């Protein structure tokens, strides 16, 4: 299985409006933390995030989270 690329060693803290977002799971997107299709050719696929109301979120940048797409502090253990 393809391993994700660490895009950032810190989370992406964003104020998002209601809507559907596709979080980049592979780490290859040029549009971090969102998918731009760069995962094609890997076994990794984006994670759908649906927000019903405006919300501040911390999206994982290291792609190692156990709670995708949200940061769980895994970046503290990434080399």
PDB file with one MODEL, atoms N, CA, C and O in Angstrom:
MODEL        1
ATOM      1  N   UNK A   1       0.850  -1.191   0.000  1.00  0.00           N
ATOM      2  CA  UNK A   1       0.000   0.000   0.000  1.00  0.00           C
ATOM      3  C   UNK A   1       0.887   1.243   0.000  1.00  0.00           C
ATOM      4  O   UNK A   1       1.930   1.268   0.653  1.00  0.00           O
ATOM      5  N   UNK A   2       0.477   2.250  -0.719  1.00  0.00           N
ATOM      6  CA  UNK A   2       1.214   3.513  -0.776  1.00  0.00           C
ATOM      7  C   UNK A   2       1.144   4.214   0.575  1.00  0.00           C
ATOM      8  O   UNK A   2       0.082   4.284   1.194  1.00  0.00           O
ATOM      9  N   UNK A   3       2.267   4.723   1.019  1.00  0.00           N
ATOM     10  CA  UNK A   3       2.305   5.481   2.268  1.00  0.00           C
ATOM     11  C   UNK A   3       2.019   6.942   1.977  1.00  0.00           C
ATOM     12  O   UNK A   3       2.473   7.469   0.961  1.00  0.00           O
ATOM     13  N   UNK A   4       1.273   7.607   2.854  1.00  0.00           N
ATOM     14  CA  UNK A   4       1.032   9.025   2.643  1.00  0.00           C
ATOM     15  C   UNK A   4       2.298   9.840   2.855  1.00  0.00           C
ATOM     16  O   UNK A   4       3.185   9.449   3.614  1.00  0.00           O
ATOM     17  N   UNK A   5       2.370  10.965   2.181  1.00  0.00           N
ATOM     18  CA  UNK A   5       3.464  11.915   2.322  1.00  0.00           C
ATOM     19  C   UNK A   5       3.080  12.888   3.437  1.00  0.00           C
ATOM     20  O   UNK A   5       1.933  13.331   3.507  1.00  0.00           O
ATOM     21  N   UNK A   6       4.023  13.217   4.298  1.00  0.00           N
ATOM     22  CA  UNK A   6       3.765  14.211   5.350  1.00  0.00           C
ATOM     23  C   UNK A   6       3.743  15.586   4.678  1.00  0.00           C
ATOM     24  O   UNK A   6       4.778  16.082   4.233  1.00  0.00           O
ATOM     25  N   UNK A   7       2.575  16.188   4.608  1.00  0.00           N
ATOM     26  CA  UNK A   7       2.428  17.501   3.974  1.00  0.00           C
ATOM     27  C   UNK A   7       2.811  18.623   4.932  1.00  0.00           C
ATOM     28  O   UNK A   7       3.337  19.656   4.516  1.00  0.00           O
ATOM     29  N   UNK A   8       2.541  18.408   6.226  1.00  0.00           N
ATOM     30  CA  UNK A   8       2.837  19.418   7.244  1.00  0.00           C
ATOM     31  C   UNK A   8       2.976  18.722   8.595  1.00  0.00           C
ATOM     32  O   UNK A   8       2.273  17.750   8.873  1.00  0.00           O
ATOM     33  N   UNK A   9       3.865  19.211   9.413  1.00  0.00           N
ATOM     34  CA  UNK A   9       4.020  18.645  10.749  1.00  0.00           C
ATOM     35  C   UNK A   9       3.163  19.379  11.775  1.00  0.00           C
ATOM     36  O   UNK A   9       3.330  19.208  12.982  1.00  0.00           O
ATOM     37  N   UNK A  10       2.254  20.190  11.276  1.00  0.00           N
ATOM     38  CA  UNK A  10       1.270  20.873  12.113  1.00  0.00           C
ATOM     39  C   UNK A  10      -0.089  20.760  11.436  1.00  0.00           C
ATOM     40  O   UNK A  10      -0.160  20.569  10.222  1.00  0.00           O
ATOM     41  N   UNK A  11      -1.166  20.875  12.205  1.00  0.00           N
ATOM     42  CA  UNK A  11      -2.491  20.805  11.596  1.00  0.00           C
ATOM     43  C   UNK A  11      -2.832  22.074  10.815  1.00  0.00           C
ATOM     44  O   UNK A  11      -2.234  23.131  11.019  1.00  0.00           O
ATOM     45  N   UNK A  12      -3.790  21.943   9.933  1.00  0.00           N
ATOM     46  CA  UNK A  12      -4.350  23.088   9.214  1.00  0.00           C
ATOM     47  C   UNK A  12      -5.576  23.536  10.005  1.00  0.00           C
ATOM     48  O   UNK A  12      -6.604  22.858   9.999  1.00  0.00           O
ATOM     49  N   UNK A  13      -5.471  24.663  10.679  1.00  0.00           N
ATOM     50  CA  UNK A  13      -6.579  25.188  11.472  1.00  0.00           C
ATOM     51  C   UNK A  13      -7.319  26.190  10.597  1.00  0.00           C
ATOM     52  O   UNK A  13      -6.772  27.216  10.192  1.00  0.00           O
ATOM     53  N   UNK A  14      -8.578  25.865  10.316  1.00  0.00           N
ATOM     54  CA  UNK A  14      -9.362  26.643   9.354  1.00  0.00           C
ATOM     55  C   UNK A  14     -10.757  26.933   9.883  1.00  0.00           C
ATOM     56  O   UNK A  14     -11.318  26.145  10.644  1.00  0.00           O
ATOM     57  N   UNK A  15     -11.311  28.061   9.480  1.00  0.00           N
ATOM     58  CA  UNK A  15     -12.724  28.386   9.693  1.00  0.00           C
ATOM     59  C   UNK A  15     -13.429  28.020   8.393  1.00  0.00           C
ATOM     60  O   UNK A  15     -13.232  28.681   7.373  1.00  0.00           O
ATOM     61  N   UNK A  16     -14.247  26.974   8.423  1.00  0.00           N
ATOM     62  CA  UNK A  16     -14.910  26.507   7.205  1.00  0.00           C
ATOM     63  C   UNK A  16     -16.404  26.793   7.240  1.00  0.00           C
ATOM     64  O   UNK A  16     -17.043  26.749   8.291  1.00  0.00           O
ATOM     65  N   UNK A  17     -16.930  27.081   6.085  1.00  0.00           N
ATOM     66  CA  UNK A  17     -18.362  27.286   5.908  1.00  0.00           C
ATOM     67  C   UNK A  17     -19.048  25.933   5.721  1.00  0.00           C
ATOM     68  O   UNK A  17     -18.381  24.938   5.435  1.00  0.00           O
ATOM     69  N   UNK A  18     -20.370  25.884   5.880  1.00  0.00           N
ATOM     70  CA  UNK A  18     -21.079  24.627   5.629  1.00  0.00           C
ATOM     71  C   UNK A  18     -20.806  24.149   4.199  1.00  0.00           C
ATOM     72  O   UNK A  18     -20.698  24.952   3.271  1.00  0.00           O
ATOM     73  N   UNK A  19     -20.698  22.858   4.045  1.00  0.00           N
ATOM     74  CA  UNK A  19     -20.460  22.295   2.725  1.00  0.00           C
ATOM     75  C   UNK A  19     -19.749  20.965   2.803  1.00  0.00           C
ATOM     76  O   UNK A  19     -19.523  20.421   3.884  1.00  0.00           O
ATOM     77  N   UNK A  20     -19.403  20.453   1.645  1.00  0.00           N
ATOM     78  CA  UNK A  20     -18.700  19.179   1.536  1.00  0.00           C
ATOM     79  C   UNK A  20     -17.277  19.448   1.077  1.00  0.00           C
ATOM     80  O   UNK A  20     -17.052  20.163   0.100  1.00  0.00           O
ATOM     81  N   UNK A  21     -16.336  18.878   1.778  1.00  0.00           N
ATOM     82  CA  UNK A  21     -14.913  19.048   1.502  1.00  0.00           C
ATOM     83  C   UNK A  21     -14.282  17.668   1.353  1.00  0.00           C
ATOM     84  O   UNK A  21     -14.740  16.699   1.960  1.00  0.00           O
ATOM     85  N   UNK A  22     -13.242  17.588   0.553  1.00  0.00           N
ATOM     86  CA  UNK A  22     -12.498  16.342   0.399  1.00  0.00           C
ATOM     87  C   UNK A  22     -11.090  16.572   0.941  1.00  0.00           C
ATOM     88  O   UNK A  22     -10.289  17.292   0.345  1.00  0.00           O
ATOM     89  N   UNK A  23     -10.805  15.943   2.088  1.00  0.00           N
ATOM     90  CA  UNK A  23      -9.513  16.081   2.752  1.00  0.00           C
ATOM     91  C   UNK A  23      -8.499  15.162   2.079  1.00  0.00           C
ATOM     92  O   UNK A  23      -8.769  13.981   1.857  1.00  0.00           O
ATOM     93  N   UNK A  24      -7.349  15.704   1.761  1.00  0.00           N
ATOM     94  CA  UNK A  24      -6.271  14.945   1.131  1.00  0.00           C
ATOM     95  C   UNK A  24      -5.691  13.949   2.126  1.00  0.00           C
ATOM     96  O   UNK A  24      -5.167  14.339   3.170  1.00  0.00           O
ATOM     97  N   UNK A  25      -5.784  12.672   1.803  1.00  0.00           N
ATOM     98  CA  UNK A  25      -5.240  11.615   2.654  1.00  0.00           C
ATOM     99  C   UNK A  25      -3.815  11.238   2.241  1.00  0.00           C
ATOM    100  O   UNK A  25      -3.047  10.722   3.053  1.00  0.00           O
ATOM    101  N   UNK A  26      -3.463  11.497   0.971  1.00  0.00           N
ATOM    102  CA  UNK A  26      -2.172  11.034   0.445  1.00  0.00           C
ATOM    103  C   UNK A  26      -1.016  11.995   0.739  1.00  0.00           C
ATOM    104  O   UNK A  26       0.142  11.578   0.744  1.00  0.00           O
ATOM    105  N   UNK A  27      -1.313  13.267   0.982  1.00  0.00           N
ATOM    106  CA  UNK A  27      -0.279  14.261   1.254  1.00  0.00           C
ATOM    107  C   UNK A  27       0.362  14.850   0.012  1.00  0.00           C
ATOM    108  O   UNK A  27       1.268  15.675   0.124  1.00  0.00           O
ATOM    109  N   UNK A  28      -0.083  14.451  -1.165  1.00  0.00           N
ATOM    110  CA  UNK A  28       0.533  14.893  -2.418  1.00  0.00           C
ATOM    111  C   UNK A  28      -0.144  16.122  -3.038  1.00  0.00           C
ATOM    112  O   UNK A  28       0.401  16.718  -3.967  1.00  0.00           O
ATOM    113  N   UNK A  29      -1.296  16.498  -2.548  1.00  0.00           N
ATOM    114  CA  UNK A  29      -2.061  17.604  -3.123  1.00  0.00           C
ATOM    115  C   UNK A  29      -1.314  18.931  -3.003  1.00  0.00           C
ATOM    116  O   UNK A  29      -0.681  19.207  -1.984  1.00  0.00           O
ATOM    117  N   UNK A  30      -1.393  19.735  -4.038  1.00  0.00           N
ATOM    118  CA  UNK A  30      -0.832  21.088  -4.002  1.00  0.00           C
ATOM    119  C   UNK A  30      -1.825  22.051  -3.347  1.00  0.00           C
ATOM    120  O   UNK A  30      -1.515  23.225  -3.145  1.00  0.00           O
ATOM    121  N   UNK A  31      -3.002  21.556  -3.022  1.00  0.00           N
ATOM    122  CA  UNK A  31      -4.080  22.361  -2.449  1.00  0.00           C
ATOM    123  C   UNK A  31      -4.360  21.925  -1.003  1.00  0.00           C
ATOM    124  O   UNK A  31      -5.519  21.829  -0.600  1.00  0.00           O
ATOM    125  N   UNK A  32      -3.315  21.666  -0.235  1.00  0.00           N
ATOM    126  CA  UNK A  32      -3.466  21.172   1.141  1.00  0.00           C
ATOM    127  C   UNK A  32      -4.335  22.099   1.968  1.00  0.00           C
ATOM    128  O   UNK A  32      -4.241  23.319   1.834  1.00  0.00           O
ATOM    129  N   UNK A  33      -5.180  21.538   2.821  1.00  0.00           N
ATOM    130  CA  UNK A  33      -5.334  20.136   3.163  1.00  0.00           C
ATOM    131  C   UNK A  33      -6.362  19.414   2.313  1.00  0.00           C
ATOM    132  O   UNK A  33      -6.798  18.317   2.662  1.00  0.00           O
ATOM    133  N   UNK A  34      -6.748  20.016   1.209  1.00  0.00           N
ATOM    134  CA  UNK A  34      -7.804  19.445   0.388  1.00  0.00           C
ATOM    135  C   UNK A  34      -7.252  18.713  -0.829  1.00  0.00           C
ATOM    136  O   UNK A  34      -6.151  19.001  -1.298  1.00  0.00           O
ATOM    137  N   UNK A  35      -8.021  17.780  -1.322  1.00  0.00           N
ATOM    138  CA  UNK A  35      -7.630  16.933  -2.445  1.00  0.00           C
ATOM    139  C   UNK A  35      -7.634  17.703  -3.763  1.00  0.00           C
ATOM    140  O   UNK A  35      -8.520  18.518  -4.021  1.00  0.00           O
ATOM    141  N   UNK A  36      -6.628  17.430  -4.588  1.00  0.00           N
ATOM    142  CA  UNK A  36      -6.601  17.969  -5.950  1.00  0.00           C
ATOM    143  C   UNK A  36      -6.471  16.852  -6.985  1.00  0.00           C
ATOM    144  O   UNK A  36      -6.212  17.116  -8.159  1.00  0.00           O
ATOM    145  N   UNK A  37      -6.652  15.593  -6.543  1.00  0.00           N
ATOM    146  CA  UNK A  37      -6.569  14.455  -7.456  1.00  0.00           C
ATOM    147  C   UNK A  37      -5.192  13.831  -7.553  1.00  0.00           C
ATOM    148  O   UNK A  37      -5.000  12.878  -8.308  1.00  0.00           O
ATOM    149  N   UNK A  38      -4.232  14.345  -6.806  1.00  0.00           N
ATOM    150  CA  UNK A  38      -2.862  13.835  -6.881  1.00  0.00           C
ATOM    151  C   UNK A  38      -2.714  12.405  -6.365  1.00  0.00           C
ATOM    152  O   UNK A  38      -1.669  11.785  -6.566  1.00  0.00           O
ATOM    153  N   UNK A  39      -3.727  11.879  -5.713  1.00  0.00           N
ATOM    154  CA  UNK A  39      -3.674  10.511  -5.193  1.00  0.00           C
ATOM    155  C   UNK A  39      -3.800   9.455  -6.293  1.00  0.00           C
ATOM    156  O   UNK A  39      -3.542   8.275  -6.052  1.00  0.00           O
ATOM    157  N   UNK A  40      -4.191   9.869  -7.482  1.00  0.00           N
ATOM    158  CA  UNK A  40      -4.363   8.901  -8.574  1.00  0.00           C
ATOM    159  C   UNK A  40      -3.074   8.116  -8.774  1.00  0.00           C
ATOM    160  O   UNK A  40      -1.986   8.690  -8.828  1.00  0.00           O
ATOM    161  N   UNK A  41      -3.209   6.796  -8.883  1.00  0.00           N
ATOM    162  CA  UNK A  41      -2.053   5.920  -9.002  1.00  0.00           C
ATOM    163  C   UNK A  41      -1.609   5.353  -7.664  1.00  0.00           C
ATOM    164  O   UNK A  41      -0.683   4.544  -7.611  1.00  0.00           O
ATOM    165  N   UNK A  42      -2.266   5.772  -6.574  1.00  0.00           N
ATOM    166  CA  UNK A  42      -2.001   5.215  -5.252  1.00  0.00           C
ATOM    167  C   UNK A  42      -3.260   4.492  -4.787  1.00  0.00           C
ATOM    168  O   UNK A  42      -4.309   4.585  -5.425  1.00  0.00           O
ATOM    169  N   UNK A  43      -3.154   3.783  -3.692  1.00  0.00           N
ATOM    170  CA  UNK A  43      -4.338   3.138  -3.109  1.00  0.00           C
ATOM    171  C   UNK A  43      -5.083   4.076  -2.168  1.00  0.00           C
ATOM    172  O   UNK A  43      -6.126   3.718  -1.621  1.00  0.00           O
ATOM    173  N   UNK A  44      -4.547   5.272  -1.981  1.00  0.00           N
ATOM    174  CA  UNK A  44      -5.130   6.236  -1.047  1.00  0.00           C
ATOM    175  C   UNK A  44      -6.228   7.046  -1.722  1.00  0.00           C
ATOM    176  O   UNK A  44      -6.106   7.434  -2.883  1.00  0.00           O
ATOM    177  N   UNK A  45      -7.288   7.292  -0.989  1.00  0.00           N
ATOM    178  CA  UNK A  45      -8.394   8.099  -1.503  1.00  0.00           C
ATOM    179  C   UNK A  45      -8.714   9.194  -0.490  1.00  0.00           C
ATOM    180  O   UNK A  45      -8.432   9.031   0.697  1.00  0.00           O
ATOM    181  N   UNK A  46      -9.297  10.309  -0.935  1.00  0.00           N
ATOM    182  CA  UNK A  46      -9.607  11.399  -0.006  1.00  0.00           C
ATOM    183  C   UNK A  46     -10.715  11.013   0.968  1.00  0.00           C
ATOM    184  O   UNK A  46     -11.483  10.079   0.736  1.00  0.00           O
ATOM    185  N   UNK A  47     -10.769  11.751   2.047  1.00  0.00           N
ATOM    186  CA  UNK A  47     -11.792  11.570   3.089  1.00  0.00           C
ATOM    187  C   UNK A  47     -12.819  12.682   2.956  1.00  0.00           C
ATOM    188  O   UNK A  47     -12.463  13.860   2.929  1.00  0.00           O
ATOM    189  N   UNK A  48     -14.090  12.314   2.873  1.00  0.00           N
ATOM    190  CA  UNK A  48     -15.170  13.296   2.761  1.00  0.00           C
ATOM    191  C   UNK A  48     -15.462  13.909   4.128  1.00  0.00           C
ATOM    192  O   UNK A  48     -15.587  13.205   5.130  1.00  0.00           O
ATOM    193  N   UNK A  49     -15.565  15.224   4.142  1.00  0.00           N
ATOM    194  CA  UNK A  49     -15.908  15.979   5.343  1.00  0.00           C
ATOM    195  C   UNK A  49     -17.134  16.820   5.020  1.00  0.00           C
ATOM    196  O   UNK A  49     -17.096  17.657   4.118  1.00  0.00           O
ATOM    197  N   UNK A  50     -18.222  16.600   5.755  1.00  0.00           N
ATOM    198  CA  UNK A  50     -19.457  17.351   5.540  1.00  0.00           C
ATOM    199  C   UNK A  50     -19.725  18.185   6.788  1.00  0.00           C
ATOM    200  O   UNK A  50     -19.817  17.656   7.896  1.00  0.00           O
ATOM    201  N   UNK A  51     -19.849  19.494   6.593  1.00  0.00           N
ATOM    202  CA  UNK A  51     -20.158  20.412   7.694  1.00  0.00           C
ATOM    203  C   UNK A  51     -21.546  20.990   7.480  1.00  0.00           C
ATOM    204  O   UNK A  51     -21.873  21.467   6.393  1.00  0.00           O
ATOM    205  N   UNK A  52     -22.346  20.943   8.513  1.00  0.00           N
ATOM    206  CA  UNK A  52     -23.721  21.456   8.443  1.00  0.00           C
ATOM    207  C   UNK A  52     -23.805  22.924   8.861  1.00  0.00           C
ATOM    208  O   UNK A  52     -24.785  23.606   8.563  1.00  0.00           O
ATOM    209  N   UNK A  53     -22.770  23.402   9.552  1.00  0.00           N
ATOM    210  CA  UNK A  53     -22.751  24.788  10.010  1.00  0.00           C
ATOM    211  C   UNK A  53     -21.305  25.281  10.003  1.00  0.00           C
ATOM    212  O   UNK A  53     -20.381  24.469   9.956  1.00  0.00           O
ATOM    213  N   UNK A  54     -21.094  26.595  10.048  1.00  0.00           N
ATOM    214  CA  UNK A  54     -19.719  27.106  10.086  1.00  0.00           C
ATOM    215  C   UNK A  54     -18.995  26.523  11.296  1.00  0.00           C
ATOM    216  O   UNK A  54     -19.571  26.375  12.374  1.00  0.00           O
ATOM    217  N   UNK A  55     -17.722  26.197  11.094  1.00  0.00           N
ATOM    218  CA  UNK A  55     -16.991  25.532  12.177  1.00  0.00           C
ATOM    219  C   UNK A  55     -15.492  25.732  12.025  1.00  0.00           C
ATOM    220  O   UNK A  55     -14.960  25.723  10.915  1.00  0.00           O
ATOM    221  N   UNK A  56     -14.823  25.912  13.153  1.00  0.00           N
ATOM    222  CA  UNK A  56     -13.362  25.939  13.171  1.00  0.00           C
ATOM    223  C   UNK A  56     -12.895  24.492  13.330  1.00  0.00           C
ATOM    224  O   UNK A  56     -13.335  23.784  14.235  1.00  0.00           O
ATOM    225  N   UNK A  57     -11.995  24.062  12.434  1.00  0.00           N
ATOM    226  CA  UNK A  57     -11.503  22.689  12.455  1.00  0.00           C
ATOM    227  C   UNK A  57      -9.980  22.677  12.417  1.00  0.00           C
ATOM    228  O   UNK A  57      -9.350  23.612  11.924  1.00  0.00           O
ATOM    229  N   UNK A  58      -9.407  21.617  12.939  1.00  0.00           N
ATOM    230  CA  UNK A  58      -7.964  21.372  12.848  1.00  0.00           C
ATOM    231  C   UNK A  58      -7.803  20.093  12.036  1.00  0.00           C
ATOM    232  O   UNK A  58      -7.971  18.990  12.556  1.00  0.00           O
ATOM    233  N   UNK A  59      -7.475  20.253  10.752  1.00  0.00           N
ATOM    234  CA  UNK A  59      -7.341  19.114   9.857  1.00  0.00           C
ATOM    235  C   UNK A  59      -5.902  18.619   9.854  1.00  0.00           C
ATOM    236  O   UNK A  59      -4.963  19.415   9.824  1.00  0.00           O
ATOM    237  N   UNK A  60      -5.738  17.322   9.884  1.00  0.00           N
ATOM    238  CA  UNK A  60      -4.428  16.698   9.957  1.00  0.00           C
ATOM    239  C   UNK A  60      -3.570  17.076   8.750  1.00  0.00           C
ATOM    240  O   UNK A  60      -4.020  17.021   7.606  1.00  0.00           O
ATOM    241  N   UNK A  61      -2.333  17.456   9.029  1.00  0.00           N
ATOM    242  CA  UNK A  61      -1.384  17.774   7.967  1.00  0.00           C
ATOM    243  C   UNK A  61      -0.358  16.680   7.760  1.00  0.00           C
ATOM    244  O   UNK A  61       0.225  16.568   6.682  1.00  0.00           O
ATOM    245  N   UNK A  62      -0.131  15.859   8.798  1.00  0.00           N
ATOM    246  CA  UNK A  62       0.890  14.812   8.689  1.00  0.00           C
ATOM    247  C   UNK A  62       0.354  13.543   8.040  1.00  0.00           C
ATOM    248  O   UNK A  62       1.131  12.681   7.627  1.00  0.00           O
ATOM    249  N   UNK A  63      -0.967  13.422   7.946  1.00  0.00           N
ATOM    250  CA  UNK A  63      -1.648  12.288   7.309  1.00  0.00           C
ATOM    251  C   UNK A  63      -1.490  10.991   8.096  1.00  0.00           C
ATOM    252  O   UNK A  63      -1.687   9.907   7.547  1.00  0.00           O
ATOM    253  N   UNK A  64      -1.136  11.092   9.383  1.00  0.00           N
ATOM    254  CA  UNK A  64      -0.950   9.923  10.242  1.00  0.00           C
ATOM    255  C   UNK A  64      -2.053   9.796  11.295  1.00  0.00           C
ATOM    256  O   UNK A  64      -2.011   8.883  12.119  1.00  0.00           O
ATOM    257  N   UNK A  65      -3.028  10.688  11.280  1.00  0.00           N
ATOM    258  CA  UNK A  65      -4.077  10.707  12.292  1.00  0.00           C
ATOM    259  C   UNK A  65      -4.857   9.392  12.372  1.00  0.00           C
ATOM    260  O   UNK A  65      -5.037   8.698  11.372  1.00  0.00           O
ATOM    261  N   UNK A  66      -5.304   9.076  13.558  1.00  0.00           N
ATOM    262  CA  UNK A  66      -6.194   7.937  13.765  1.00  0.00           C
ATOM    263  C   UNK A  66      -7.647   8.353  13.704  1.00  0.00           C
ATOM    264  O   UNK A  66      -8.538   7.520  13.870  1.00  0.00           O
ATOM    265  N   UNK A  67      -7.901   9.636  13.468  1.00  0.00           N
ATOM    266  CA  UNK A  67      -9.255  10.184  13.426  1.00  0.00           C
ATOM    267  C   UNK A  67      -9.415  11.097  12.209  1.00  0.00           C
ATOM    268  O   UNK A  67      -9.706  12.284  12.358  1.00  0.00           O
ATOM    269  N   UNK A  68      -9.225  10.543  10.999  1.00  0.00           N
ATOM    270  CA  UNK A  68      -9.277  11.401   9.802  1.00  0.00           C
ATOM    271  C   UNK A  68     -10.645  12.049   9.613  1.00  0.00           C
ATOM    272  O   UNK A  68     -11.664  11.404   9.858  1.00  0.00           O
ATOM    273  N   UNK A  69     -10.690  13.291   9.189  1.00  0.00           N
ATOM    274  CA  UNK A  69      -9.605  14.139   8.733  1.00  0.00           C
ATOM    275  C   UNK A  69      -9.011  15.023   9.830  1.00  0.00           C
ATOM    276  O   UNK A  69      -8.194  15.900   9.550  1.00  0.00           O
ATOM    277  N   UNK A  70      -9.424  14.791  11.074  1.00  0.00           N
ATOM    278  CA  UNK A  70      -9.046  15.693  12.162  1.00  0.00           C
ATOM    279  C   UNK A  70      -7.684  15.341  12.766  1.00  0.00           C
ATOM    280  O   UNK A  70      -7.294  14.175  12.823  1.00  0.00           O
ATOM    281  N   UNK A  71      -6.985  16.362  13.207  1.00  0.00           N
ATOM    282  CA  UNK A  71      -5.705  16.189  13.883  1.00  0.00           C
ATOM    283  C   UNK A  71      -5.935  15.504  15.233  1.00  0.00           C
ATOM    284  O   UNK A  71      -6.838  15.874  15.984  1.00  0.00           O
ATOM    285  N   UNK A  72      -5.108  14.504  15.524  1.00  0.00           N
ATOM    286  CA  UNK A  72      -5.157  13.851  16.835  1.00  0.00           C
ATOM    287  C   UNK A  72      -3.814  13.942  17.560  1.00  0.00           C
ATOM    288  O   UNK A  72      -3.593  13.249  18.553  1.00  0.00           O
ATOM    289  N   UNK A  73      -2.923  14.796  17.062  1.00  0.00           N
ATOM    290  CA  UNK A  73      -1.624  14.986  17.676  1.00  0.00           C
ATOM    291  C   UNK A  73      -0.542  14.034  17.167  1.00  0.00           C
ATOM    292  O   UNK A  73       0.583  14.056  17.667  1.00  0.00           O
ATOM    293  N   UNK A  74      -0.868  13.206  16.186  1.00  0.00           N
ATOM    294  CA  UNK A  74       0.116  12.256  15.647  1.00  0.00           C
ATOM    295  C   UNK A  74       1.352  12.937  15.098  1.00  0.00           C
ATOM    296  O   UNK A  74       2.423  12.331  15.054  1.00  0.00           O
ATOM    297  N   UNK A  75       1.223  14.198  14.674  1.00  0.00           N
ATOM    298  CA  UNK A  75       2.374  14.920  14.106  1.00  0.00           C
ATOM    299  C   UNK A  75       3.521  15.065  15.107  1.00  0.00           C
ATOM    300  O   UNK A  75       4.663  15.299  14.711  1.00  0.00           O
ATOM    301  N   UNK A  76       3.226  14.929  16.387  1.00  0.00           N
ATOM    302  CA  UNK A  76       4.262  15.028  17.410  1.00  0.00           C
ATOM    303  C   UNK A  76       5.242  13.863  17.356  1.00  0.00           C
ATOM    304  O   UNK A  76       6.328  13.928  17.932  1.00  0.00           O
ATOM    305  N   UNK A  77       4.850  12.790  16.655  1.00  0.00           N
ATOM    306  CA  UNK A  77       5.678  11.578  16.573  1.00  0.00           C
ATOM    307  C   UNK A  77       6.219  11.338  15.175  1.00  0.00           C
ATOM    308  O   UNK A  77       6.761  10.267  14.902  1.00  0.00           O
ATOM    309  N   UNK A  78       6.084  12.313  14.283  1.00  0.00           N
ATOM    310  CA  UNK A  78       6.561  12.184  12.898  1.00  0.00           C
ATOM    311  C   UNK A  78       7.968  12.752  12.804  1.00  0.00           C
ATOM    312  O   UNK A  78       8.244  13.846  13.297  1.00  0.00           O
ATOM    313  N   UNK A  79       8.853  11.998  12.166  1.00  0.00           N
ATOM    314  CA  UNK A  79      10.240  12.473  11.975  1.00  0.00           C
ATOM    315  C   UNK A  79      10.327  13.440  10.829  1.00  0.00           C
ATOM    316  O   UNK A  79      11.410  13.940  10.523  1.00  0.00           O
TER     317      UNK A  79
ENDMDL
END
